[in-house]
């Protein structure tokens, strides 16, 4: 997400191997819809999106529910089928809980509520989607009010579409974003492997076992052999987290490289914040 946001802000075209961009994903739009209805119960588009998350609710049922809201009924008084009653009650309670809360806390409450259960039940890649939502929560921490956060999401979503169109028109001039798994068997002139920190690559979970670490080492080999001409292996010295900035330990895999083949650079971020090696 962080890379997509920065490329979007800088108007740099990019493509994604997996297809969907961050703000195009259903789970991101669903959580944003919760916040939109929480901020404005008269948001018809967001209301329809939430209503259709309920079992047994299709376009016609969602329209009937909306007509009751538009007619002046409170959300808790809207008539729903027995099949969707429990889910609707949970949704209304979540909207009550997020009212007036900071944006990041709203995202957290939505995911901890019924929507997190919905993601786990509906998607095979639920772990990845929930991780996306944690990133969205981190991003929301930078906003003092929900209106600004929702406006930024809308702006970035539109800008993403424009940048995607430019990338499609001239893909040769676009940055390609990919996971290591998706890059298997492919080669590129220049490759950047990012976030090479212990706990990220290799992941914290993988280094709990010898087998897990060895699998991550094989993935690292796949990553570094994708480059035909230039290879950049990067890691931040500091990384922002919920508890503030934290020092990062370079990936143990970097120490396994032949030092005669490596040029080490240190790059300062804008304003002197965040050194990268």
C-alpha positions as CSV (number, residue, x, y, z in Angstrom):
1,X,0.0,0.0,0.0
2,X,2.8,2.5,1.0
3,X,4.5,2.0,-2.4
4,X,1.2,2.4,-4.3
5,X,0.4,5.6,-2.4
6,X,3.7,7.2,-3.1
7,X,3.8,6.3,-6.8
8,X,0.2,7.7,-7.1
9,X,1.2,11.0,-5.3
10,X,4.2,11.4,-7.6
11,X,2.1,10.6,-10.7
12,X,4.3,7.7,-11.7
13,X,2.5,5.1,-13.8
14,X,2.6,1.6,-12.4
15,X,1.1,-1.8,-13.0
16,X,0.4,-4.6,-10.5
17,X,1.0,-8.2,-11.3
18,X,-2.0,-9.3,-9.2
19,X,-4.3,-6.9,-11.0
20,X,-6.3,-4.9,-8.5
21,X,-4.8,-1.7,-7.0
22,X,-5.1,-1.1,-3.3
23,X,-8.2,1.2,-3.3
24,X,-9.9,-0.9,-6.0
25,X,-10.1,-3.9,-3.7
26,X,-13.6,-4.9,-2.3
27,X,-12.5,-5.1,1.4
28,X,-11.0,-1.6,1.2
29,X,-14.2,-0.2,-0.3
30,X,-16.3,-2.0,2.3
31,X,-14.5,-0.5,5.2
32,X,-14.6,2.9,3.6
33,X,-18.4,2.5,3.2
34,X,-18.7,1.8,7.0
35,X,-17.0,5.1,7.7
36,X,-19.0,7.0,5.1
37,X,-22.3,5.8,6.5
38,X,-21.1,6.5,10.0
39,X,-20.3,10.1,9.0
40,X,-23.4,10.5,6.9
41,X,-26.3,8.0,7.2
42,X,-27.8,9.6,4.0
43,X,-24.9,8.4,1.8
44,X,-27.0,6.2,-0.5
45,X,-24.2,4.6,-2.4
46,X,-22.3,3.6,0.8
47,X,-25.5,2.4,2.4
48,X,-26.3,0.0,-0.5
49,X,-22.8,-1.4,-0.4
50,X,-23.2,-2.2,3.3
51,X,-26.7,-3.6,3.0
52,X,-25.6,-6.0,0.3
53,X,-22.9,-7.5,2.6
54,X,-25.8,-9.1,4.5
55,X,-27.0,-12.6,3.7
56,X,-30.0,-12.7,1.6
57,X,-29.9,-9.0,0.7
58,X,-29.7,-8.2,-3.1
59,X,-30.3,-5.0,-5.0
60,X,-34.1,-4.9,-4.5
61,X,-33.9,-5.6,-0.8
62,X,-31.2,-3.0,-0.3
63,X,-33.3,-0.4,-2.2
64,X,-36.3,-1.2,0.1
65,X,-34.1,-0.7,3.2
66,X,-32.7,2.5,1.8
67,X,-36.2,3.9,1.1
68,X,-37.0,3.4,4.8
69,X,-33.9,5.4,5.8
70,X,-34.6,8.1,3.2
71,X,-38.2,8.3,4.7
72,X,-36.8,9.2,8.0
73,X,-36.4,5.9,9.9
74,X,-33.4,5.3,12.1
75,X,-31.0,2.5,11.0
76,X,-32.0,0.4,13.9
77,X,-35.7,0.6,12.9
78,X,-35.2,-0.6,9.3
79,X,-37.1,-3.8,8.5
80,X,-34.9,-6.7,7.4
81,X,-35.5,-10.4,6.8
82,X,-34.9,-13.0,9.6
83,X,-31.9,-14.3,7.6
84,X,-30.2,-10.9,7.7
85,X,-31.5,-9.6,11.1
86,X,-28.5,-10.6,13.2
87,X,-26.0,-9.2,10.7
88,X,-27.9,-5.9,10.4
89,X,-28.0,-5.6,14.2
90,X,-24.3,-6.1,14.4
91,X,-23.7,-3.6,11.6
92,X,-25.9,-0.9,13.3
93,X,-24.0,-1.5,16.5
94,X,-20.7,-1.1,14.8
95,X,-21.8,2.2,13.2
96,X,-22.9,3.3,16.7
97,X,-19.5,2.5,18.1
98,X,-17.5,4.3,15.5
99,X,-19.4,7.5,15.7
100,X,-17.1,10.4,16.7
101,X,-14.0,8.2,16.9
102,X,-10.7,9.0,15.1
103,X,-10.4,7.5,11.7
104,X,-7.9,4.8,12.6
105,X,-10.0,3.7,15.6
106,X,-13.0,3.5,13.3
107,X,-11.2,1.2,10.9
108,X,-10.1,-0.9,13.8
109,X,-13.6,-1.2,15.2
110,X,-15.1,-2.1,11.9
111,X,-12.5,-4.9,11.4
112,X,-12.8,-6.2,14.9
113,X,-16.6,-6.2,14.5
114,X,-18.7,-8.3,12.2
115,X,-16.7,-7.3,9.1
116,X,-13.6,-9.2,10.2
117,X,-15.8,-12.3,10.5
118,X,-17.2,-11.6,7.1
119,X,-13.7,-11.5,5.5
120,X,-12.6,-14.7,7.2
121,X,-15.8,-16.5,6.1
122,X,-15.9,-15.2,2.5
123,X,-12.3,-15.0,1.3
124,X,-9.7,-17.8,0.9
125,X,-6.9,-15.1,1.3
126,X,-8.5,-13.6,4.4
127,X,-5.1,-13.2,6.1
128,X,-3.8,-11.0,3.3
129,X,-7.0,-8.9,3.2
130,X,-6.9,-8.3,7.0
131,X,-3.3,-7.3,6.6
132,X,-4.4,-4.7,4.0
133,X,-6.9,-3.4,6.5
134,X,-4.2,-3.1,9.2
135,X,-2.3,-1.0,6.7
136,X,-5.4,1.1,6.1
137,X,-5.6,1.7,9.8
138,X,-2.0,2.8,10.0
139,X,-2.6,5.2,7.1
140,X,-5.7,6.6,8.8
141,X,-3.5,7.5,11.8
142,X,-2.2,10.5,9.8
143,X,-5.6,12.2,9.7
144,X,-7.2,14.3,12.4
145,X,-10.8,13.9,11.2
146,X,-12.8,11.4,9.2
147,X,-13.9,13.9,6.6
148,X,-10.3,14.5,5.5
149,X,-9.5,10.8,5.5
150,X,-12.5,9.9,3.4
151,X,-11.7,12.8,1.0
152,X,-8.2,11.5,0.6
153,X,-9.4,8.0,-0.1
154,X,-11.7,9.3,-2.8
155,X,-8.9,11.4,-4.3
156,X,-6.4,8.6,-4.3
157,X,-8.9,6.2,-5.7
158,X,-9.5,8.5,-8.7
159,X,-5.9,9.3,-9.1
160,X,-5.1,5.6,-9.1
161,X,-7.5,5.1,-12.0
162,X,-5.8,7.9,-14.0
163,X,-2.3,6.6,-13.3
164,X,-3.4,3.1,-14.2
165,X,-4.7,4.4,-17.6
166,X,-1.4,6.0,-18.3
167,X,0.4,2.8,-17.4
168,X,-1.8,0.8,-19.7
169,X,-1.2,3.2,-22.6
170,X,2.6,2.9,-22.2
171,X,3.4,-0.1,-20.1
172,X,7.1,0.1,-21.0
173,X,7.3,3.3,-19.0
174,X,5.5,2.0,-15.9
175,X,6.9,0.6,-12.7
176,X,5.7,-3.0,-12.2
177,X,4.8,-4.0,-8.6
178,X,5.0,-7.7,-7.8
179,X,5.3,-10.1,-5.0
180,X,8.3,-12.5,-5.2
181,X,6.0,-15.4,-5.7
182,X,4.3,-13.7,-8.7
183,X,7.7,-12.9,-10.2
184,X,8.9,-16.5,-10.5
185,X,10.1,-17.3,-14.0
186,X,10.1,-13.6,-15.1
187,X,13.1,-11.3,-15.7
188,X,13.4,-7.5,-15.7
189,X,16.2,-5.1,-16.6
190,X,16.1,-3.4,-13.2
191,X,14.7,-4.9,-10.0
192,X,14.3,-3.3,-6.5
193,X,13.7,-5.7,-3.6
194,X,12.4,-3.6,-0.8
195,X,12.0,-3.8,3.0
196,X,14.8,-6.3,3.5
197,X,14.6,-6.3,7.3
198,X,14.6,-9.2,9.7
199,X,10.9,-9.7,10.6
200,X,9.7,-8.6,7.2
201,X,12.0,-10.6,4.8
202,X,12.5,-13.1,6.3
203,X,9.1,-12.7,8.0
204,X,8.9,-12.9,11.8
205,X,6.8,-16.1,11.6
206,X,9.1,-17.9,9.2
207,X,12.2,-17.5,11.4
208,X,10.5,-19.4,14.2
209,X,11.5,-22.7,12.5
210,X,14.5,-23.8,10.5
211,X,12.3,-25.0,7.6
212,X,10.5,-21.6,7.5
213,X,13.7,-19.6,7.3
214,X,15.1,-21.9,4.6
215,X,11.9,-21.3,2.5
216,X,12.3,-17.6,2.9
217,X,16.0,-17.9,1.8
218,X,14.8,-19.7,-1.4
219,X,12.4,-16.8,-2.0
220,X,15.2,-14.4,-1.5
221,X,17.2,-16.3,-4.2
222,X,14.2,-16.0,-6.5
223,X,14.0,-12.3,-5.9
224,X,17.6,-11.4,-6.6
225,X,17.8,-13.6,-9.7
226,X,14.9,-11.7,-11.4
227,X,17.3,-8.8,-12.5
228,X,19.2,-9.0,-15.8
229,X,21.1,-5.7,-15.5
230,X,20.6,-3.9,-12.2
231,X,19.6,-5.1,-8.7
232,X,18.8,-2.9,-5.7
233,X,18.4,-4.5,-2.3
234,X,17.0,-1.9,0.1
235,X,16.1,-1.6,3.8
236,X,15.1,1.3,6.0
237,X,17.1,2.1,9.1
238,X,13.9,3.4,10.8
239,X,10.4,2.3,10.2
240,X,7.2,4.0,11.5
241,X,4.9,1.8,13.5
242,X,2.0,2.2,15.9
243,X,4.4,2.8,18.8
244,X,6.5,5.3,16.9
245,X,9.7,5.0,14.9
246,X,11.6,1.7,15.4
247,X,15.2,0.8,14.4
248,X,15.3,-2.0,11.9
249,X,17.8,-4.8,11.6
250,X,18.9,-5.5,8.0
251,X,17.8,-8.9,6.7
252,X,20.2,-11.7,7.6
253,X,20.2,-12.7,4.0
254,X,22.1,-9.5,3.1
255,X,25.0,-10.8,5.2
256,X,25.2,-13.9,3.1
257,X,26.0,-12.1,-0.1
258,X,29.5,-11.9,-1.4
259,X,30.7,-8.4,-0.4
260,X,32.9,-8.2,-3.4
261,X,29.8,-8.1,-5.6
262,X,27.9,-5.4,-3.6
263,X,28.1,-1.6,-3.6
264,X,26.7,-0.2,-0.3
265,X,24.8,3.2,-0.5
266,X,23.1,5.2,2.2
267,X,20.3,7.4,1.0
268,X,18.5,10.1,3.1
269,X,14.8,10.5,2.7
270,X,13.1,13.8,2.1
271,X,13.6,16.3,4.9
272,X,16.4,14.0,6.3
273,X,13.7,11.5,7.6
274,X,14.2,7.8,7.2
275,X,17.6,6.6,6.1
276,X,17.7,3.7,3.6
277,X,20.6,1.4,2.7
